[in-house]
């Protein structure tokens, strides 16, 4: 089942590859689109990361507030916990 509120694909400005993401409307002084992503990176010792993401157009996303992990399972746990704690309606 497709969630029509989620973009089918997102592009991270830093070049990392998104694996999972959750987005929601921003506004009220914030950027128009906000979200959370689990991504795979090619830099450094930690290959997986969860970031808060923000976008003006909903296509290209900037990343901040990274939690870095050596294994995908750790990244997935981080993504799940952050989604529950940091996003509207979990």
FENKA-V438942 format. One line per field, one symbol per residue. ss: DSSP state (2 for helix, 1 for strand, 0 for the rest). phi: phi as a letter, one per 20 degrees, with the letter a starting at -180 (. if undefined). psi: psi as a letter, one per 40 degrees, with the letter a starting at -180 (. if undefined). A space follows every 10 residues. Layout:
ss=???
phi=???
psi=???
This chain:
ss=0000000000 1100001111 1111100000 0011111111 0000000111 1111100001 1111111110 0222222222 2222220000
phi=.eefeeffbc cegenfefdc bccbfenlnd ffccabcdcd dddmeeecbd cfcbbedmdd dedbmfddbe cfffffffgf ffffeddfml
psi=hhheehidii hhdeeihhdi ihiihbafei idhiaiihih ieiadheiih iiiiideedh hiiifihiid iddddddddd dddddeihf.
